[in-house]
Amino acid sequence: MNAAKGAYLRMRILIVSATKVEIRRALSYFRKSDSRIEFLVTGVGGVATAYALTSFLKTRRVSVAIQAGIAGYFMKATPGEVIAVRHEIPGDLGVWEDGEFKTIFDLRLSGRNTPPFKKSLLTNPYRRLISLTHLRPVRAISVNEISTDPRKIRWFKQYFDPVVESMEGSAFHYVCLREKLPFVQLRAISNKIGERDKSKWMLGPALDNLNTELINFANELSKYDETFFRL
């Protein structure tokens, strides 16, 4: 598909982040060069993300939404790596009981395929978009705290098999799926889950790599019209 010829099909890209510091370089780059790209800083956490994104979409036309931020990793990753999240899981939506965590699906408070969930996952169905990032697609969980308890960390690994953890990813996936909005979540890995010695974190390289990939991806998206990514 070639670049858009009509104004209606002109790609409108929304870049979403919890904090401005995570996207500072991309924000500076695009505000000077491309009016087709808008930014939304939601605040930290799923509640803030869901409210801010839903409110934004009520009054703006968006072709593709990109969430960008840092994340901790559980396994099968390296600090500084940038990944694309394919499957999201609300990791703390449920109850700790008898030494284990039971999700709302385990408790039968919701069906595992109740929209927008599929097999208990918030799965990004826009494979063409994900492939265009040229990044590794992974599974992630979102929780309302930074995980530090070794028992919880072990349990998350065994039960969910996630690669990374964030605080906003599930909310972003949920809203985009509900709104049928093409989307991609990009995460740069800054540290291992449970590591609180920040001298061992790779925050600087993670942010540099995140913004590089974000700028490259948004520039690539701008070559297409908005029909290219529809399901």
Contacts in CASP RR format, 6 or more apart in sequence:
PFRMAT RR
TARGET T0000
AUTHOR 0000-0000-0000
METHOD contacts of the structure
MODEL  1
MNAAKGAYLRMRILIVSATKVEIRRALSYFRKSDSRIEFLVTGVGGVATA
YALTSFLKTRRVSVAIQAGIAGYFMKATPGEVIAVRHEIPGDLGVWEDGE
FKTIFDLRLSGRNTPPFKKSLLTNPYRRLISLTHLRPVRAISVNEISTDP
RKIRWFKQYFDPVVESMEGSAFHYVCLREKLPFVQLRAISNKIGERDKSK
WMLGPALDNLNTELINFANELSKYDETFFRL
1 224 0 8 1.000
1 225 0 8 1.000
1 227 0 8 1.000
1 228 0 8 1.000
2 224 0 8 1.000
2 225 0 8 1.000
3 222 0 8 1.000
3 223 0 8 1.000
3 224 0 8 1.000
3 225 0 8 1.000
4 10 0 8 1.000
4 11 0 8 1.000
4 224 0 8 1.000
4 225 0 8 1.000
4 226 0 8 1.000
5 225 0 8 1.000
6 225 0 8 1.000
9 225 0 8 1.000
9 226 0 8 1.000
9 227 0 8 1.000
10 36 0 8 1.000
10 225 0 8 1.000
10 226 0 8 1.000
11 36 0 8 1.000
11 63 0 8 1.000
11 64 0 8 1.000
11 221 0 8 1.000
11 222 0 8 1.000
11 224 0 8 1.000
11 225 0 8 1.000
11 226 0 8 1.000
12 36 0 8 1.000
12 38 0 8 1.000
12 60 0 8 1.000
12 61 0 8 1.000
12 62 0 8 1.000
12 63 0 8 1.000
12 64 0 8 1.000
12 226 0 8 1.000
13 36 0 8 1.000
13 37 0 8 1.000
13 38 0 8 1.000
13 62 0 8 1.000
13 63 0 8 1.000
13 64 0 8 1.000
13 65 0 8 1.000
13 66 0 8 1.000
13 218 0 8 1.000
13 221 0 8 1.000
13 222 0 8 1.000
14 37 0 8 1.000
14 38 0 8 1.000
14 39 0 8 1.000
14 40 0 8 1.000
14 56 0 8 1.000
14 60 0 8 1.000
14 62 0 8 1.000
14 64 0 8 1.000
14 65 0 8 1.000
14 66 0 8 1.000
15 23 0 8 1.000
15 26 0 8 1.000
15 27 0 8 1.000
15 30 0 8 1.000
15 37 0 8 1.000
15 38 0 8 1.000
15 39 0 8 1.000
15 40 0 8 1.000
15 65 0 8 1.000
15 66 0 8 1.000
15 68 0 8 1.000
15 214 0 8 1.000
15 218 0 8 1.000
16 39 0 8 1.000
16 40 0 8 1.000
16 42 0 8 1.000
16 49 0 8 1.000
16 53 0 8 1.000
16 65 0 8 1.000
16 66 0 8 1.000
16 67 0 8 1.000
16 68 0 8 1.000
16 172 0 8 1.000
17 23 0 8 1.000
17 39 0 8 1.000
17 40 0 8 1.000
17 41 0 8 1.000
17 42 0 8 1.000
17 67 0 8 1.000
17 68 0 8 1.000
17 69 0 8 1.000
18 41 0 8 1.000
18 42 0 8 1.000
18 43 0 8 1.000
18 44 0 8 1.000
18 45 0 8 1.000
18 48 0 8 1.000
18 49 0 8 1.000
18 69 0 8 1.000
18 167 0 8 1.000
18 168 0 8 1.000
19 41 0 8 1.000
19 43 0 8 1.000
19 44 0 8 1.000
20 27 0 8 1.000
20 41 0 8 1.000
21 207 0 8 1.000
22 68 0 8 1.000
22 69 0 8 1.000
22 70 0 8 1.000
22 207 0 8 1.000
22 210 0 8 1.000
23 39 0 8 1.000
23 41 0 8 1.000
23 68 0 8 1.000
23 69 0 8 1.000
23 210 0 8 1.000
23 211 0 8 1.000
23 214 0 8 1.000
24 207 0 8 1.000
24 211 0 8 1.000
25 207 0 8 1.000
25 208 0 8 1.000
25 211 0 8 1.000
25 215 0 8 1.000
26 68 0 8 1.000
26 211 0 8 1.000
26 214 0 8 1.000
26 215 0 8 1.000
26 218 0 8 1.000
27 39 0 8 1.000
29 211 0 8 1.000
29 215 0 8 1.000
30 37 0 8 1.000
30 39 0 8 1.000
30 215 0 8 1.000
30 218 0 8 1.000
31 39 0 8 1.000
34 218 0 8 1.000
34 222 0 8 1.000
36 222 0 8 1.000
37 218 0 8 1.000
37 222 0 8 1.000
38 60 0 8 1.000
38 62 0 8 1.000
40 52 0 8 1.000
40 53 0 8 1.000
40 56 0 8 1.000
41 52 0 8 1.000
42 48 0 8 1.000
42 49 0 8 1.000
42 51 0 8 1.000
42 52 0 8 1.000
42 53 0 8 1.000
42 168 0 8 1.000
43 49 0 8 1.000
43 52 0 8 1.000
44 167 0 8 1.000
44 168 0 8 1.000
45 144 0 8 1.000
45 167 0 8 1.000
45 168 0 8 1.000
45 171 0 8 1.000
46 142 0 8 1.000
46 144 0 8 1.000
46 167 0 8 1.000
46 168 0 8 1.000
46 169 0 8 1.000
46 170 0 8 1.000
46 171 0 8 1.000
47 171 0 8 1.000
48 168 0 8 1.000
49 168 0 8 1.000
49 169 0 8 1.000
49 171 0 8 1.000
49 172 0 8 1.000
49 175 0 8 1.000
50 171 0 8 1.000
50 174 0 8 1.000
50 175 0 8 1.000
53 65 0 8 1.000
53 171 0 8 1.000
53 172 0 8 1.000
53 175 0 8 1.000
53 176 0 8 1.000
54 175 0 8 1.000
54 179 0 8 1.000
56 62 0 8 1.000
57 175 0 8 1.000
57 179 0 8 1.000
57 181 0 8 1.000
62 181 0 8 1.000
63 182 0 8 1.000
63 226 0 8 1.000
63 229 0 8 1.000
64 129 0 8 1.000
64 181 0 8 1.000
64 182 0 8 1.000
64 183 0 8 1.000
64 184 0 8 1.000
64 221 0 8 1.000
64 226 0 8 1.000
64 229 0 8 1.000
65 172 0 8 1.000
65 176 0 8 1.000
65 181 0 8 1.000
65 182 0 8 1.000
65 183 0 8 1.000
65 184 0 8 1.000
66 183 0 8 1.000
66 184 0 8 1.000
66 185 0 8 1.000
66 186 0 8 1.000
66 214 0 8 1.000
66 217 0 8 1.000
66 218 0 8 1.000
67 168 0 8 1.000
67 169 0 8 1.000
67 172 0 8 1.000
67 183 0 8 1.000
67 184 0 8 1.000
67 185 0 8 1.000
67 186 0 8 1.000
68 186 0 8 1.000
68 187 0 8 1.000
68 210 0 8 1.000
68 211 0 8 1.000
68 214 0 8 1.000
69 166 0 8 1.000
69 186 0 8 1.000
69 187 0 8 1.000
69 188 0 8 1.000
69 210 0 8 1.000
70 166 0 8 1.000
70 187 0 8 1.000
70 188 0 8 1.000
70 189 0 8 1.000
70 190 0 8 1.000
70 203 0 8 1.000
70 206 0 8 1.000
70 207 0 8 1.000
70 210 0 8 1.000
71 140 0 8 1.000
71 164 0 8 1.000
71 165 0 8 1.000
71 166 0 8 1.000
71 187 0 8 1.000
71 188 0 8 1.000
71 189 0 8 1.000
71 190 0 8 1.000
72 164 0 8 1.000
72 165 0 8 1.000
72 166 0 8 1.000
72 189 0 8 1.000
72 190 0 8 1.000
72 191 0 8 1.000
72 192 0 8 1.000
72 193 0 8 1.000
73 79 0 8 1.000
73 163 0 8 1.000
73 164 0 8 1.000
73 165 0 8 1.000
73 189 0 8 1.000
73 191 0 8 1.000
73 192 0 8 1.000
73 193 0 8 1.000
74 153 0 8 1.000
74 156 0 8 1.000
74 157 0 8 1.000
74 162 0 8 1.000
74 163 0 8 1.000
74 164 0 8 1.000
74 165 0 8 1.000
74 192 0 8 1.000
74 193 0 8 1.000
75 157 0 8 1.000
75 163 0 8 1.000
76 138 0 8 1.000
76 163 0 8 1.000
77 83 0 8 1.000
77 138 0 8 1.000
77 163 0 8 1.000
77 164 0 8 1.000
77 189 0 8 1.000
78 189 0 8 1.000
79 189 0 8 1.000
79 190 0 8 1.000
79 191 0 8 1.000
79 192 0 8 1.000
79 201 0 8 1.000
79 202 0 8 1.000
79 205 0 8 1.000
79 206 0 8 1.000
80 188 0 8 1.000
80 189 0 8 1.000
80 190 0 8 1.000
80 202 0 8 1.000
80 205 0 8 1.000
80 206 0 8 1.000
80 209 0 8 1.000
81 136 0 8 1.000
81 188 0 8 1.000
81 189 0 8 1.000
81 209 0 8 1.000
82 135 0 8 1.000
82 186 0 8 1.000
82 187 0 8 1.000
82 188 0 8 1.000
82 189 0 8 1.000
82 206 0 8 1.000
82 209 0 8 1.000
82 210 0 8 1.000
82 213 0 8 1.000
83 135 0 8 1.000
83 136 0 8 1.000
83 137 0 8 1.000
83 138 0 8 1.000
83 163 0 8 1.000
83 164 0 8 1.000
83 186 0 8 1.000
83 187 0 8 1.000
83 189 0 8 1.000
84 130 0 8 1.000
84 133 0 8 1.000
84 135 0 8 1.000
84 136 0 8 1.000
84 137 0 8 1.000
84 138 0 8 1.000
84 184 0 8 1.000
84 185 0 8 1.000
84 186 0 8 1.000
84 187 0 8 1.000
85 124 0 8 1.000
85 137 0 8 1.000
85 138 0 8 1.000
85 139 0 8 1.000
85 140 0 8 1.000
85 164 0 8 1.000
85 169 0 8 1.000
85 173 0 8 1.000
85 185 0 8 1.000
85 186 0 8 1.000
85 187 0 8 1.000
86 123 0 8 1.000
86 124 0 8 1.000
86 130 0 8 1.000
86 137 0 8 1.000
86 138 0 8 1.000
86 139 0 8 1.000
87 121 0 8 1.000
87 122 0 8 1.000
87 123 0 8 1.000
87 124 0 8 1.000
87 138 0 8 1.000
87 139 0 8 1.000
87 140 0 8 1.000
88 121 0 8 1.000
88 122 0 8 1.000
88 123 0 8 1.000
88 124 0 8 1.000
88 139 0 8 1.000
88 140 0 8 1.000
88 141 0 8 1.000
88 142 0 8 1.000
88 169 0 8 1.000
88 170 0 8 1.000
88 172 0 8 1.000
88 173 0 8 1.000
88 185 0 8 1.000
89 120 0 8 1.000
89 121 0 8 1.000
89 122 0 8 1.000
89 139 0 8 1.000
89 140 0 8 1.000
89 141 0 8 1.000
89 142 0 8 1.000
89 160 0 8 1.000
89 162 0 8 1.000
89 170 0 8 1.000
90 103 0 8 1.000
90 122 0 8 1.000
90 141 0 8 1.000
90 142 0 8 1.000
90 170 0 8 1.000
91 101 0 8 1.000
91 103 0 8 1.000
91 141 0 8 1.000
91 142 0 8 1.000
91 143 0 8 1.000
91 156 0 8 1.000
91 160 0 8 1.000
91 170 0 8 1.000
92 101 0 8 1.000
92 143 0 8 1.000
92 144 0 8 1.000
92 145 0 8 1.000
93 103 0 8 1.000
93 104 0 8 1.000
94 101 0 8 1.000
94 102 0 8 1.000
94 103 0 8 1.000
94 104 0 8 1.000
94 106 0 8 1.000
94 107 0 8 1.000
94 109 0 8 1.000
95 101 0 8 1.000
95 102 0 8 1.000
95 107 0 8 1.000
96 102 0 8 1.000
100 155 0 8 1.000
100 159 0 8 1.000
101 152 0 8 1.000
101 155 0 8 1.000
101 159 0 8 1.000
103 120 0 8 1.000
104 110 0 8 1.000
105 111 0 8 1.000
105 112 0 8 1.000
105 117 0 8 1.000
105 120 0 8 1.000
110 117 0 8 1.000
111 117 0 8 1.000
112 119 0 8 1.000
112 120 0 8 1.000
113 119 0 8 1.000
115 177 0 8 1.000
115 178 0 8 1.000
116 122 0 8 1.000
116 173 0 8 1.000
116 174 0 8 1.000
116 177 0 8 1.000
116 178 0 8 1.000
121 139 0 8 1.000
122 170 0 8 1.000
122 173 0 8 1.000
122 174 0 8 1.000
122 177 0 8 1.000
123 173 0 8 1.000
124 130 0 8 1.000
124 173 0 8 1.000
124 183 0 8 1.000
124 184 0 8 1.000
124 185 0 8 1.000
125 177 0 8 1.000
125 231 0 8 1.000
126 182 0 8 1.000
126 183 0 8 1.000
126 184 0 8 1.000
126 229 0 8 1.000
126 231 0 8 1.000
128 228 0 8 1.000
128 229 0 8 1.000
129 182 0 8 1.000
129 183 0 8 1.000
129 184 0 8 1.000
129 229 0 8 1.000
130 137 0 8 1.000
130 184 0 8 1.000
132 217 0 8 1.000
132 220 0 8 1.000
132 221 0 8 1.000
133 184 0 8 1.000
133 186 0 8 1.000
133 213 0 8 1.000
133 217 0 8 1.000
135 186 0 8 1.000
135 213 0 8 1.000
138 162 0 8 1.000
138 163 0 8 1.000
138 164 0 8 1.000
139 160 0 8 1.000
139 161 0 8 1.000
139 162 0 8 1.000
139 163 0 8 1.000
140 162 0 8 1.000
140 163 0 8 1.000
140 164 0 8 1.000
140 165 0 8 1.000
140 166 0 8 1.000
140 169 0 8 1.000
140 185 0 8 1.000
140 187 0 8 1.000
141 156 0 8 1.000
141 160 0 8 1.000
141 162 0 8 1.000
141 164 0 8 1.000
141 165 0 8 1.000
141 170 0 8 1.000
142 165 0 8 1.000
142 166 0 8 1.000
142 167 0 8 1.000
142 168 0 8 1.000
142 169 0 8 1.000
142 170 0 8 1.000
142 171 0 8 1.000
143 165 0 8 1.000
143 167 0 8 1.000
144 167 0 8 1.000
145 167 0 8 1.000
146 167 0 8 1.000
146 194 0 8 1.000
147 153 0 8 1.000
147 156 0 8 1.000
147 165 0 8 1.000
147 193 0 8 1.000
147 194 0 8 1.000
148 194 0 8 1.000
148 196 0 8 1.000
150 194 0 8 1.000
153 193 0 8 1.000
153 194 0 8 1.000
156 162 0 8 1.000
156 165 0 8 1.000
156 193 0 8 1.000
164 187 0 8 1.000
164 189 0 8 1.000
165 193 0 8 1.000
166 187 0 8 1.000
169 185 0 8 1.000
172 183 0 8 1.000
172 185 0 8 1.000
173 183 0 8 1.000
173 185 0 8 1.000
175 181 0 8 1.000
176 182 0 8 1.000
176 183 0 8 1.000
180 231 0 8 1.000
182 229 0 8 1.000
182 230 0 8 1.000
184 217 0 8 1.000
186 210 0 8 1.000
186 213 0 8 1.000
186 214 0 8 1.000
186 217 0 8 1.000
187 210 0 8 1.000
188 206 0 8 1.000
188 207 0 8 1.000
188 209 0 8 1.000
188 210 0 8 1.000
188 213 0 8 1.000
189 202 0 8 1.000
189 206 0 8 1.000
190 201 0 8 1.000
190 202 0 8 1.000
190 203 0 8 1.000
190 204 0 8 1.000
190 206 0 8 1.000
190 207 0 8 1.000
191 198 0 8 1.000
191 200 0 8 1.000
191 201 0 8 1.000
191 202 0 8 1.000
191 203 0 8 1.000
195 201 0 8 1.000
END
